[in-house]
Amino acid sequence: MQNFLYGSNYRYYAIYPPIFTEEYTRWWADRASGLRLCPEFTCLLLRVCAFSTQDLPPTMQQVLESEMADRAEILTNRYHRASARLSNSFTPGTGSITQVQQLFLTANWLKNEMRLVES
């Protein structure tokens, strides 16, 4: 999250770090308590992971690949596919700013993958 918030996010500043961090902390608290997780925020988290994984400094990429036992290219695609499946379950036109943010990150992820028409 830090790589995204204080690195990749500054390209377009799609997410305001203080509010995101507050919701991120609440998401983890809900998860630890076994409460139902907000699907829209979960989707945004996956989009953040996908986008951030495209833009890792070399040392961070080595650590991530070692810990996750997979290449960054595979991880970013995996996060993107998972978030796409979740996003497709949302009814169009009923989302909040979180939905707009995750869709914006989707367009940027696709652009970074050189999938400009889809973006």
Backbone as XML, in Angstrom:
<?xml version="1.0"?>
<chain id="A" units="angstrom">
  <residue number="1" name="MET">
    <atom name="N" x="0.821" y="-1.186" z="0.000"/>
    <atom name="CA" x="0.000" y="0.000" z="0.000"/>
    <atom name="C" x="0.872" y="1.259" z="0.000"/>
  </residue>
  <residue number="2" name="GLN">
    <atom name="N" x="1.956" y="1.212" z="0.750"/>
    <atom name="CA" x="2.836" y="2.382" z="0.807"/>
    <atom name="C" x="3.432" y="2.688" z="-0.560"/>
  </residue>
  <residue number="3" name="ASN">
    <atom name="N" x="3.815" y="1.632" z="-1.305"/>
    <atom name="CA" x="4.356" y="1.837" z="-2.647"/>
    <atom name="C" x="3.343" y="2.556" z="-3.524"/>
  </residue>
  <residue number="4" name="PHE">
    <atom name="N" x="2.085" y="2.173" z="-3.392"/>
    <atom name="CA" x="1.046" y="2.821" z="-4.192"/>
    <atom name="C" x="0.787" y="4.242" z="-3.711"/>
  </residue>
  <residue number="5" name="LEU">
    <atom name="N" x="0.491" y="4.388" z="-2.425"/>
    <atom name="CA" x="0.072" y="5.696" z="-1.911"/>
    <atom name="C" x="1.128" y="6.778" z="-2.077"/>
  </residue>
  <residue number="6" name="TYR">
    <atom name="N" x="2.380" y="6.397" z="-1.895"/>
    <atom name="CA" x="3.433" y="7.415" z="-1.938"/>
    <atom name="C" x="4.338" y="7.254" z="-3.152"/>
  </residue>
  <residue number="7" name="GLY">
    <atom name="N" x="3.857" y="6.526" z="-4.143"/>
    <atom name="CA" x="4.600" y="6.345" z="-5.388"/>
    <atom name="C" x="3.654" y="6.431" z="-6.562"/>
  </residue>
  <residue number="8" name="SER">
    <atom name="N" x="3.094" y="5.300" z="-6.934"/>
    <atom name="CA" x="2.233" y="5.202" z="-8.123"/>
    <atom name="C" x="1.049" y="6.165" z="-8.088"/>
  </residue>
  <residue number="9" name="ASN">
    <atom name="N" x="0.470" y="6.367" z="-6.934"/>
    <atom name="CA" x="-0.708" y="7.223" z="-6.807"/>
    <atom name="C" x="-0.437" y="8.657" z="-7.237"/>
  </residue>
  <residue number="10" name="TYR">
    <atom name="N" x="0.791" y="9.110" z="-7.118"/>
    <atom name="CA" x="1.091" y="10.502" z="-7.438"/>
    <atom name="C" x="1.024" y="10.804" z="-8.927"/>
  </residue>
  <residue number="11" name="ARG">
    <atom name="N" x="0.954" y="9.776" z="-9.754"/>
    <atom name="CA" x="0.799" y="10.005" z="-11.188"/>
    <atom name="C" x="-0.510" y="10.719" z="-11.484"/>
  </residue>
  <residue number="12" name="TYR">
    <atom name="N" x="-1.608" y="10.239" z="-10.875"/>
    <atom name="CA" x="-2.935" y="10.817" z="-11.122"/>
    <atom name="C" x="-3.637" y="11.261" z="-9.841"/>
  </residue>
  <residue number="13" name="TYR">
    <atom name="N" x="-3.089" y="10.874" z="-8.702"/>
    <atom name="CA" x="-3.652" y="11.181" z="-7.390"/>
    <atom name="C" x="-5.138" y="10.816" z="-7.332"/>
  </residue>
  <residue number="14" name="ALA">
    <atom name="N" x="-5.431" y="9.582" z="-7.737"/>
    <atom name="CA" x="-6.811" y="9.086" z="-7.764"/>
    <atom name="C" x="-7.349" y="8.797" z="-6.371"/>
  </residue>
  <residue number="15" name="ILE">
    <atom name="N" x="-6.452" y="8.590" z="-5.422"/>
    <atom name="CA" x="-6.864" y="8.214" z="-4.068"/>
    <atom name="C" x="-6.226" y="9.162" z="-3.069"/>
  </residue>
  <residue number="16" name="TYR">
    <atom name="N" x="-7.044" y="9.695" z="-2.182"/>
    <atom name="CA" x="-6.565" y="10.598" z="-1.135"/>
    <atom name="C" x="-6.043" y="9.733" z="0.016"/>
  </residue>
  <residue number="17" name="PRO">
    <atom name="N" x="-4.717" y="9.740" z="0.253"/>
    <atom name="CA" x="-4.117" y="8.814" z="1.223"/>
    <atom name="C" x="-4.735" y="8.787" z="2.622"/>
  </residue>
  <residue number="18" name="PRO">
    <atom name="N" x="-5.044" y="9.928" z="3.260"/>
    <atom name="CA" x="-5.598" y="9.833" z="4.624"/>
    <atom name="C" x="-6.925" y="9.072" z="4.695"/>
  </residue>
  <residue number="19" name="ILE">
    <atom name="N" x="-7.812" y="9.309" z="3.747"/>
    <atom name="CA" x="-9.102" y="8.618" z="3.764"/>
    <atom name="C" x="-8.915" y="7.141" z="3.427"/>
  </residue>
  <residue number="20" name="PHE">
    <atom name="N" x="-8.081" y="6.858" z="2.426"/>
    <atom name="CA" x="-7.822" y="5.472" z="2.044"/>
    <atom name="C" x="-7.214" y="4.703" z="3.210"/>
  </residue>
  <residue number="21" name="THR">
    <atom name="N" x="-6.242" y="5.300" z="3.888"/>
    <atom name="CA" x="-5.577" y="4.643" z="5.009"/>
    <atom name="C" x="-6.570" y="4.346" z="6.131"/>
  </residue>
  <residue number="22" name="GLU">
    <atom name="N" x="-7.478" y="5.264" z="6.384"/>
    <atom name="CA" x="-8.504" y="5.049" z="7.411"/>
    <atom name="C" x="-9.406" y="3.872" z="7.033"/>
  </residue>
  <residue number="23" name="GLU">
    <atom name="N" x="-9.837" y="3.826" z="5.781"/>
    <atom name="CA" x="-10.690" y="2.724" z="5.331"/>
    <atom name="C" x="-9.921" y="1.406" z="5.285"/>
  </residue>
  <residue number="24" name="TYR">
    <atom name="N" x="-8.661" y="1.470" z="4.931"/>
    <atom name="CA" x="-7.803" y="0.291" z="4.887"/>
    <atom name="C" x="-7.652" y="-0.302" z="6.290"/>
  </residue>
  <residue number="25" name="THR">
    <atom name="N" x="-7.435" y="0.544" z="7.267"/>
    <atom name="CA" x="-7.325" y="0.107" z="8.658"/>
    <atom name="C" x="-8.632" y="-0.525" z="9.129"/>
  </residue>
  <residue number="26" name="ARG">
    <atom name="N" x="-9.751" y="0.096" z="8.774"/>
    <atom name="CA" x="-11.066" y="-0.447" z="9.149"/>
    <atom name="C" x="-11.305" y="-1.797" z="8.452"/>
  </residue>
  <residue number="27" name="TRP">
    <atom name="N" x="-10.892" y="-1.916" z="7.183"/>
    <atom name="CA" x="-11.052" y="-3.170" z="6.427"/>
    <atom name="C" x="-10.318" y="-4.303" z="7.133"/>
  </residue>
  <residue number="28" name="TRP">
    <atom name="N" x="-9.065" y="-4.032" z="7.564"/>
    <atom name="CA" x="-8.291" y="-5.065" z="8.262"/>
    <atom name="C" x="-8.898" y="-5.399" z="9.618"/>
  </residue>
  <residue number="29" name="ALA">
    <atom name="N" x="-9.422" y="-4.411" z="10.321"/>
    <atom name="CA" x="-10.069" y="-4.659" z="11.614"/>
    <atom name="C" x="-11.312" y="-5.527" z="11.421"/>
  </residue>
  <residue number="30" name="ASP">
    <atom name="N" x="-12.101" y="-5.224" z="10.386"/>
    <atom name="CA" x="-13.291" y="-6.026" z="10.084"/>
    <atom name="C" x="-12.890" y="-7.457" z="9.737"/>
  </residue>
  <residue number="31" name="ARG">
    <atom name="N" x="-11.836" y="-7.598" z="8.961"/>
    <atom name="CA" x="-11.356" y="-8.928" z="8.571"/>
    <atom name="C" x="-10.920" y="-9.715" z="9.809"/>
  </residue>
  <residue number="32" name="ALA">
    <atom name="N" x="-10.169" y="-9.064" z="10.689"/>
    <atom name="CA" x="-9.689" y="-9.730" z="11.901"/>
    <atom name="C" x="-10.845" y="-10.125" z="12.819"/>
  </residue>
  <residue number="33" name="SER">
    <atom name="N" x="-11.930" y="-9.343" z="12.779"/>
    <atom name="CA" x="-13.093" y="-9.626" z="13.625"/>
    <atom name="C" x="-14.070" y="-10.597" z="12.979"/>
  </residue>
  <residue number="34" name="GLY">
    <atom name="N" x="-13.789" y="-10.997" z="11.755"/>
    <atom name="CA" x="-14.678" y="-11.927" z="11.060"/>
    <atom name="C" x="-15.940" y="-11.282" z="10.532"/>
  </residue>
  <residue number="35" name="LEU">
    <atom name="N" x="-15.935" y="-9.951" z="10.419"/>
    <atom name="CA" x="-17.104" y="-9.245" z="9.895"/>
    <atom name="C" x="-17.123" y="-9.313" z="8.371"/>
  </residue>
  <residue number="36" name="ARG">
    <atom name="N" x="-18.272" y="-9.037" z="7.800"/>
    <atom name="CA" x="-18.417" y="-9.013" z="6.342"/>
    <atom name="C" x="-17.597" y="-7.833" z="5.798"/>
  </residue>
  <residue number="37" name="LEU">
    <atom name="N" x="-16.786" y="-8.117" z="4.790"/>
    <atom name="CA" x="-15.945" y="-7.077" z="4.196"/>
    <atom name="C" x="-16.701" y="-6.358" z="3.085"/>
  </residue>
  <residue number="38" name="CYS">
    <atom name="N" x="-16.462" y="-5.076" z="2.981"/>
    <atom name="CA" x="-17.080" y="-4.268" z="1.936"/>
    <atom name="C" x="-16.526" y="-4.718" z="0.574"/>
  </residue>
  <residue number="39" name="PRO">
    <atom name="N" x="-17.368" y="-5.254" z="-0.312"/>
    <atom name="CA" x="-16.858" y="-5.749" z="-1.592"/>
    <atom name="C" x="-16.263" y="-4.646" z="-2.472"/>
  </residue>
  <residue number="40" name="GLU">
    <atom name="N" x="-16.827" y="-3.447" z="-2.409"/>
    <atom name="CA" x="-16.303" y="-2.354" z="-3.226"/>
    <atom name="C" x="-14.888" y="-1.976" z="-2.786"/>
  </residue>
  <residue number="41" name="PHE">
    <atom name="N" x="-14.671" y="-1.907" z="-1.483"/>
    <atom name="CA" x="-13.329" y="-1.560" z="-1.007"/>
    <atom name="C" x="-12.360" y="-2.709" z="-1.250"/>
  </residue>
  <residue number="42" name="THR">
    <atom name="N" x="-12.829" y="-3.929" z="-1.116"/>
    <atom name="CA" x="-11.986" y="-5.087" z="-1.418"/>
    <atom name="C" x="-11.537" y="-5.034" z="-2.876"/>
  </residue>
  <residue number="43" name="CYS">
    <atom name="N" x="-12.448" y="-4.687" z="-3.747"/>
    <atom name="CA" x="-12.128" y="-4.557" z="-5.165"/>
    <atom name="C" x="-11.096" y="-3.449" z="-5.377"/>
  </residue>
  <residue number="44" name="LEU">
    <atom name="N" x="-11.282" y="-2.329" z="-4.700"/>
    <atom name="CA" x="-10.313" y="-1.230" z="-4.811"/>
    <atom name="C" x="-8.941" y="-1.675" z="-4.319"/>
  </residue>
  <residue number="45" name="LEU">
    <atom name="N" x="-8.893" y="-2.424" z="-3.228"/>
    <atom name="CA" x="-7.609" y="-2.933" z="-2.725"/>
    <atom name="C" x="-6.913" y="-3.806" z="-3.764"/>
  </residue>
  <residue number="46" name="LEU">
    <atom name="N" x="-7.672" y="-4.669" z="-4.403"/>
    <atom name="CA" x="-7.096" y="-5.513" z="-5.447"/>
    <atom name="C" x="-6.587" y="-4.676" z="-6.617"/>
  </residue>
  <residue number="47" name="ARG">
    <atom name="N" x="-7.326" y="-3.632" z="-6.980"/>
    <atom name="CA" x="-6.891" y="-2.739" z="-8.065"/>
    <atom name="C" x="-5.601" y="-2.014" z="-7.669"/>
  </residue>
  <residue number="48" name="VAL">
    <atom name="N" x="-5.529" y="-1.577" z="-6.432"/>
    <atom name="CA" x="-4.315" y="-0.914" z="-5.939"/>
    <atom name="C" x="-3.136" y="-1.883" z="-6.017"/>
  </residue>
  <residue number="49" name="CYS">
    <atom name="N" x="-3.352" y="-3.110" z="-5.606"/>
    <atom name="CA" x="-2.276" y="-4.116" z="-5.677"/>
    <atom name="C" x="-1.848" y="-4.358" z="-7.114"/>
  </residue>
  <residue number="50" name="ALA">
    <atom name="N" x="-2.808" y="-4.477" z="-8.016"/>
    <atom name="CA" x="-2.490" y="-4.718" z="-9.426"/>
    <atom name="C" x="-1.698" y="-3.547" z="-10.002"/>
  </residue>
  <residue number="51" name="PHE">
    <atom name="N" x="-2.164" y="-2.345" z="-9.749"/>
    <atom name="CA" x="-1.517" y="-1.153" z="-10.290"/>
    <atom name="C" x="-0.128" y="-0.965" z="-9.686"/>
  </residue>
  <residue number="52" name="SER">
    <atom name="N" x="-0.034" y="-1.138" z="-8.378"/>
    <atom name="CA" x="1.238" y="-0.950" z="-7.687"/>
    <atom name="C" x="2.277" y="-1.984" z="-8.103"/>
  </residue>
  <residue number="53" name="THR">
    <atom name="N" x="1.833" y="-3.199" z="-8.351"/>
    <atom name="CA" x="2.755" y="-4.263" z="-8.728"/>
    <atom name="C" x="3.373" y="-4.010" z="-10.097"/>
  </residue>
  <residue number="54" name="GLN">
    <atom name="N" x="2.716" y="-3.198" z="-10.914"/>
    <atom name="CA" x="3.295" y="-2.823" z="-12.210"/>
    <atom name="C" x="4.458" y="-1.852" z="-12.043"/>
  </residue>
  <residue number="55" name="ASP">
    <atom name="N" x="4.531" y="-1.208" z="-10.901"/>
    <atom name="CA" x="5.439" y="-0.079" z="-10.715"/>
    <atom name="C" x="6.289" y="-0.248" z="-9.449"/>
  </residue>
  <residue number="56" name="LEU">
    <atom name="N" x="6.969" y="-1.374" z="-9.344"/>
    <atom name="CA" x="7.769" y="-1.650" z="-8.153"/>
    <atom name="C" x="9.227" y="-1.260" z="-8.360"/>
  </residue>
  <residue number="57" name="PRO">
    <atom name="N" x="9.841" y="-0.647" z="-7.355"/>
    <atom name="CA" x="11.293" y="-0.461" z="-7.411"/>
    <atom name="C" x="11.953" y="-1.850" z="-7.409"/>
  </residue>
  <residue number="58" name="PRO">
    <atom name="N" x="13.111" y="-1.989" z="-8.037"/>
    <atom name="CA" x="13.750" y="-3.311" z="-8.158"/>
    <atom name="C" x="13.901" y="-4.073" z="-6.843"/>
  </residue>
  <residue number="59" name="THR">
    <atom name="N" x="14.306" y="-3.396" z="-5.773"/>
    <atom name="CA" x="14.490" y="-4.113" z="-4.508"/>
    <atom name="C" x="13.157" y="-4.601" z="-3.953"/>
  </residue>
  <residue number="60" name="MET">
    <atom name="N" x="12.121" y="-3.783" z="-4.076"/>
    <atom name="CA" x="10.803" y="-4.182" z="-3.591"/>
    <atom name="C" x="10.256" y="-5.317" z="-4.455"/>
  </residue>
  <residue number="61" name="GLN">
    <atom name="N" x="10.534" y="-5.276" z="-5.745"/>
    <atom name="CA" x="10.085" y="-6.350" z="-6.637"/>
    <atom name="C" x="10.727" y="-7.670" z="-6.231"/>
  </residue>
  <residue number="62" name="GLN">
    <atom name="N" x="12.007" y="-7.654" z="-5.918"/>
    <atom name="CA" x="12.696" y="-8.879" z="-5.493"/>
    <atom name="C" x="12.079" y="-9.445" z="-4.216"/>
  </residue>
  <residue number="63" name="VAL">
    <atom name="N" x="11.799" y="-8.573" z="-3.261"/>
    <atom name="CA" x="11.204" y="-9.017" z="-1.997"/>
    <atom name="C" x="9.814" y="-9.603" z="-2.245"/>
  </residue>
  <residue number="64" name="LEU">
    <atom name="N" x="8.988" y="-8.889" z="-3.021"/>
    <atom name="CA" x="7.632" y="-9.365" z="-3.299"/>
    <atom name="C" x="7.658" y="-10.706" z="-4.015"/>
  </residue>
  <residue number="65" name="GLU">
    <atom name="N" x="8.488" y="-10.826" z="-5.026"/>
    <atom name="CA" x="8.557" y="-12.074" z="-5.779"/>
    <atom name="C" x="9.045" y="-13.223" z="-4.904"/>
  </residue>
  <residue number="66" name="SER">
    <atom name="N" x="9.952" y="-12.929" z="-4.009"/>
    <atom name="CA" x="10.447" y="-13.956" z="-3.095"/>
    <atom name="C" x="9.349" y="-14.387" z="-2.120"/>
  </residue>
  <residue number="67" name="GLU">
    <atom name="N" x="8.659" y="-13.422" z="-1.537"/>
    <atom name="CA" x="7.622" y="-13.730" z="-0.551"/>
    <atom name="C" x="6.395" y="-14.389" z="-1.176"/>
  </residue>
  <residue number="68" name="MET">
    <atom name="N" x="6.055" y="-13.980" z="-2.377"/>
    <atom name="CA" x="4.859" y="-14.502" z="-3.031"/>
    <atom name="C" x="5.154" y="-15.699" z="-3.942"/>
  </residue>
  <residue number="69" name="ALA">
    <atom name="N" x="6.427" y="-16.000" z="-4.118"/>
    <atom name="CA" x="6.867" y="-17.138" z="-4.940"/>
    <atom name="C" x="6.311" y="-17.085" z="-6.361"/>
  </residue>
  <residue number="70" name="ASP">
    <atom name="N" x="6.272" y="-15.869" z="-6.903"/>
    <atom name="CA" x="5.826" y="-15.674" z="-8.281"/>
    <atom name="C" x="6.390" y="-14.364" z="-8.814"/>
  </residue>
  <residue number="71" name="ARG">
    <atom name="N" x="6.446" y="-14.263" z="-10.132"/>
    <atom name="CA" x="6.945" y="-13.036" z="-10.759"/>
    <atom name="C" x="5.909" y="-11.927" z="-10.642"/>
  </residue>
  <residue number="72" name="ALA">
    <atom name="N" x="6.385" y="-10.696" z="-10.621"/>
    <atom name="CA" x="5.499" y="-9.533" z="-10.506"/>
    <atom name="C" x="4.489" y="-9.484" z="-11.642"/>
  </residue>
  <residue number="73" name="GLU">
    <atom name="N" x="4.896" y="-9.870" z="-12.842"/>
    <atom name="CA" x="3.988" y="-9.854" z="-13.994"/>
    <atom name="C" x="2.807" y="-10.796" z="-13.783"/>
  </residue>
  <residue number="74" name="ILE">
    <atom name="N" x="3.079" y="-11.930" z="-13.193"/>
    <atom name="CA" x="2.003" y="-12.888" z="-12.922"/>
    <atom name="C" x="1.108" y="-12.360" z="-11.803"/>
  </residue>
  <residue number="75" name="LEU">
    <atom name="N" x="1.715" y="-11.790" z="-10.776"/>
    <atom name="CA" x="0.935" y="-11.264" z="-9.653"/>
    <atom name="C" x="0.012" y="-10.136" z="-10.089"/>
  </residue>
  <residue number="76" name="THR">
    <atom name="N" x="0.526" y="-9.194" z="-10.885"/>
    <atom name="CA" x="-0.312" y="-8.069" z="-11.303"/>
    <atom name="C" x="-1.498" y="-8.555" z="-12.121"/>
  </residue>
  <residue number="77" name="ASN">
    <atom name="N" x="-1.281" y="-9.542" z="-12.975"/>
    <atom name="CA" x="-2.389" y="-10.100" z="-13.755"/>
    <atom name="C" x="-3.385" y="-10.835" z="-12.865"/>
  </residue>
  <residue number="78" name="ARG">
    <atom name="N" x="-2.878" y="-11.535" z="-11.875"/>
    <atom name="CA" x="-3.755" y="-12.260" z="-10.947"/>
    <atom name="C" x="-4.628" y="-11.270" z="-10.161"/>
  </residue>
  <residue number="79" name="TYR">
    <atom name="N" x="-4.031" y="-10.194" z="-9.652"/>
    <atom name="CA" x="-4.802" y="-9.182" z="-8.921"/>
    <atom name="C" x="-5.837" y="-8.533" z="-9.841"/>
  </residue>
  <residue number="80" name="HIS">
    <atom name="N" x="-5.422" y="-8.260" z="-11.072"/>
    <atom name="CA" x="-6.340" y="-7.630" z="-12.025"/>
    <atom name="C" x="-7.535" y="-8.536" z="-12.325"/>
  </residue>
  <residue number="81" name="ARG">
    <atom name="N" x="-7.286" y="-9.810" z="-12.584"/>
    <atom name="CA" x="-8.381" y="-10.744" z="-12.885"/>
    <atom name="C" x="-9.337" y="-10.885" z="-11.695"/>
  </residue>
  <residue number="82" name="ALA">
    <atom name="N" x="-8.783" y="-10.987" z="-10.492"/>
    <atom name="CA" x="-9.634" y="-11.112" z="-9.297"/>
    <atom name="C" x="-10.497" y="-9.870" z="-9.110"/>
  </residue>
  <residue number="83" name="SER">
    <atom name="N" x="-9.906" y="-8.700" z="-9.288"/>
    <atom name="CA" x="-10.686" y="-7.470" z="-9.123"/>
    <atom name="C" x="-11.715" y="-7.322" z="-10.237"/>
  </residue>
  <residue number="84" name="ALA">
    <atom name="N" x="-11.389" y="-7.781" z="-11.445"/>
    <atom name="CA" x="-12.353" y="-7.710" z="-12.548"/>
    <atom name="C" x="-13.564" y="-8.588" z="-12.259"/>
  </residue>
  <residue number="85" name="ARG">
    <atom name="N" x="-13.327" y="-9.795" z="-11.738"/>
    <atom name="CA" x="-14.447" y="-10.680" z="-11.390"/>
    <atom name="C" x="-15.336" y="-10.035" z="-10.323"/>
  </residue>
  <residue number="86" name="LEU">
    <atom name="N" x="-14.715" y="-9.460" z="-9.325"/>
    <atom name="CA" x="-15.485" y="-8.809" z="-8.263"/>
    <atom name="C" x="-16.217" y="-7.587" z="-8.800"/>
  </residue>
  <residue number="87" name="SER">
    <atom name="N" x="-15.543" y="-6.781" z="-9.587"/>
    <atom name="CA" x="-16.148" y="-5.575" z="-10.146"/>
    <atom name="C" x="-17.349" y="-5.897" z="-11.032"/>
  </residue>
  <residue number="88" name="ASN">
    <atom name="N" x="-17.268" y="-6.996" z="-11.757"/>
    <atom name="CA" x="-18.377" y="-7.382" z="-12.637"/>
    <atom name="C" x="-19.631" y="-7.766" z="-11.863"/>
  </residue>
  <residue number="89" name="SER">
    <atom name="N" x="-19.499" y="-8.003" z="-10.571"/>
    <atom name="CA" x="-20.668" y="-8.361" z="-9.762"/>
    <atom name="C" x="-21.441" y="-7.123" z="-9.284"/>
  </residue>
  <residue number="90" name="PHE">
    <atom name="N" x="-20.868" y="-5.936" z="-9.479"/>
    <atom name="CA" x="-21.532" y="-4.708" z="-9.041"/>
    <atom name="C" x="-22.527" y="-4.237" z="-10.100"/>
  </residue>
  <residue number="91" name="THR">
    <atom name="N" x="-23.676" y="-3.775" z="-9.654"/>
    <atom name="CA" x="-24.678" y="-3.242" z="-10.563"/>
    <atom name="C" x="-24.209" y="-1.890" z="-11.079"/>
  </residue>
  <residue number="92" name="PRO">
    <atom name="N" x="-24.160" y="-1.711" z="-12.408"/>
    <atom name="CA" x="-23.723" y="-0.428" z="-12.965"/>
    <atom name="C" x="-24.582" y="0.726" z="-12.452"/>
  </residue>
  <residue number="93" name="GLY">
    <atom name="N" x="-23.931" y="1.831" z="-12.163"/>
    <atom name="CA" x="-24.630" y="3.029" z="-11.739"/>
    <atom name="C" x="-25.023" y="3.072" z="-10.280"/>
  </residue>
  <residue number="94" name="THR">
    <atom name="N" x="-24.609" y="2.083" z="-9.489"/>
    <atom name="CA" x="-25.011" y="2.073" z="-8.079"/>
    <atom name="C" x="-23.828" y="2.266" z="-7.142"/>
  </residue>
  <residue number="95" name="GLY">
    <atom name="N" x="-22.659" y="2.488" z="-7.680"/>
    <atom name="CA" x="-21.467" y="2.569" z="-6.852"/>
    <atom name="C" x="-21.239" y="3.931" z="-6.234"/>
  </residue>
  <residue number="96" name="SER">
    <atom name="N" x="-20.190" y="3.979" z="-5.465"/>
    <atom name="CA" x="-19.794" y="5.205" z="-4.782"/>
    <atom name="C" x="-18.468" y="5.676" z="-5.374"/>
  </residue>
  <residue number="97" name="ILE">
    <atom name="N" x="-17.833" y="6.595" z="-4.709"/>
    <atom name="CA" x="-16.523" y="7.078" z="-5.146"/>
    <atom name="C" x="-15.517" y="5.924" z="-5.195"/>
  </residue>
  <residue number="98" name="THR">
    <atom name="N" x="-15.681" y="4.959" z="-4.323"/>
    <atom name="CA" x="-14.797" y="3.788" z="-4.329"/>
    <atom name="C" x="-14.905" y="3.051" z="-5.651"/>
  </residue>
  <residue number="99" name="GLN">
    <atom name="N" x="-16.112" y="2.920" z="-6.168"/>
    <atom name="CA" x="-16.330" y="2.267" z="-7.459"/>
    <atom name="C" x="-15.664" y="3.073" z="-8.579"/>
  </residue>
  <residue number="100" name="VAL">
    <atom name="N" x="-15.794" y="4.370" z="-8.542"/>
    <atom name="CA" x="-15.171" y="5.225" z="-9.559"/>
    <atom name="C" x="-13.649" y="5.091" z="-9.494"/>
  </residue>
  <residue number="101" name="GLN">
    <atom name="N" x="-13.099" y="5.077" z="-8.294"/>
    <atom name="CA" x="-11.651" y="4.950" z="-8.130"/>
    <atom name="C" x="-11.143" y="3.625" z="-8.689"/>
  </residue>
  <residue number="102" name="GLN">
    <atom name="N" x="-11.840" y="2.542" z="-8.394"/>
    <atom name="CA" x="-11.358" y="1.247" z="-8.881"/>
    <atom name="C" x="-11.485" y="1.163" z="-10.400"/>
  </residue>
  <residue number="103" name="LEU">
    <atom name="N" x="-12.512" y="1.766" z="-10.976"/>
    <atom name="CA" x="-12.630" y="1.766" z="-12.430"/>
    <atom name="C" x="-11.538" y="2.628" z="-13.076"/>
  </residue>
  <residue number="104" name="PHE">
    <atom name="N" x="-11.210" y="3.733" z="-12.442"/>
    <atom name="CA" x="-10.132" y="4.586" z="-12.941"/>
    <atom name="C" x="-8.797" y="3.838" z="-12.897"/>
  </residue>
  <residue number="105" name="LEU">
    <atom name="N" x="-8.550" y="3.136" z="-11.808"/>
    <atom name="CA" x="-7.318" y="2.347" z="-11.717"/>
    <atom name="C" x="-7.297" y="1.232" z="-12.747"/>
  </residue>
  <residue number="106" name="THR">
    <atom name="N" x="-8.462" y="0.685" z="-13.064"/>
    <atom name="CA" x="-8.541" y="-0.334" z="-14.104"/>
    <atom name="C" x="-8.077" y="0.225" z="-15.438"/>
  </residue>
  <residue number="107" name="ALA">
    <atom name="N" x="-8.576" y="1.394" z="-15.783"/>
    <atom name="CA" x="-8.187" y="2.025" z="-17.045"/>
    <atom name="C" x="-6.685" y="2.280" z="-17.081"/>
  </residue>
  <residue number="108" name="ASN">
    <atom name="N" x="-6.131" y="2.707" z="-15.972"/>
    <atom name="CA" x="-4.697" y="2.975" z="-15.923"/>
    <atom name="C" x="-3.873" y="1.698" z="-15.960"/>
  </residue>
  <residue number="109" name="TRP">
    <atom name="N" x="-4.359" y="0.657" z="-15.302"/>
    <atom name="CA" x="-3.662" y="-0.629" z="-15.356"/>
    <atom name="C" x="-3.612" y="-1.126" z="-16.798"/>
  </residue>
  <residue number="110" name="LEU">
    <atom name="N" x="-4.760" y="-1.057" z="-17.474"/>
    <atom name="CA" x="-4.817" y="-1.493" z="-18.872"/>
    <atom name="C" x="-3.886" y="-0.657" z="-19.749"/>
  </residue>
  <residue number="111" name="LYS">
    <atom name="N" x="-3.847" y="0.637" z="-19.502"/>
    <atom name="CA" x="-2.953" y="1.517" z="-20.261"/>
    <atom name="C" x="-1.504" y="1.105" z="-20.050"/>
  </residue>
  <residue number="112" name="ASN">
    <atom name="N" x="-1.129" y="0.809" z="-18.813"/>
    <atom name="CA" x="0.239" y="0.386" z="-18.520"/>
    <atom name="C" x="0.579" y="-0.957" z="-19.165"/>
  </residue>
  <residue number="113" name="GLU">
    <atom name="N" x="-0.434" y="-1.776" z="-19.399"/>
    <atom name="CA" x="-0.244" y="-3.067" z="-20.055"/>
    <atom name="C" x="-0.291" y="-2.932" z="-21.582"/>
  </residue>
  <residue number="114" name="MET">
    <atom name="N" x="-0.374" y="-1.696" z="-22.062"/>
    <atom name="CA" x="-0.464" y="-1.392" z="-23.493"/>
    <atom name="C" x="-1.744" y="-1.938" z="-24.129"/>
  </residue>
  <residue number="115" name="ARG">
    <atom name="N" x="-2.782" y="-2.021" z="-23.336"/>
    <atom name="CA" x="-4.091" y="-2.457" z="-23.824"/>
    <atom name="C" x="-4.960" y="-1.199" z="-23.932"/>
  </residue>
  <residue number="116" name="LEU">
    <atom name="N" x="-4.531" y="-0.305" z="-24.827"/>
    <atom name="CA" x="-5.108" y="1.031" z="-24.906"/>
    <atom name="C" x="-6.575" y="1.037" z="-25.325"/>
  </residue>
  <residue number="117" name="VAL">
    <atom name="N" x="-6.965" y="0.174" z="-26.232"/>
    <atom name="CA" x="-8.367" y="0.144" z="-26.670"/>
    <atom name="C" x="-9.262" y="-0.247" z="-25.494"/>
  </residue>
  <residue number="118" name="GLU">
    <atom name="N" x="-8.872" y="-1.270" z="-24.756"/>
    <atom name="CA" x="-9.659" y="-1.670" z="-23.589"/>
    <atom name="C" x="-9.667" y="-0.584" z="-22.524"/>
  </residue>
  <residue number="119" name="SER">
    <atom name="N" x="-8.565" y="0.118" z="-22.391"/>
    <atom name="CA" x="-8.450" y="1.182" z="-21.389"/>
    <atom name="C" x="-9.469" y="2.257" z="-21.679"/>
  </residue>
</chain>
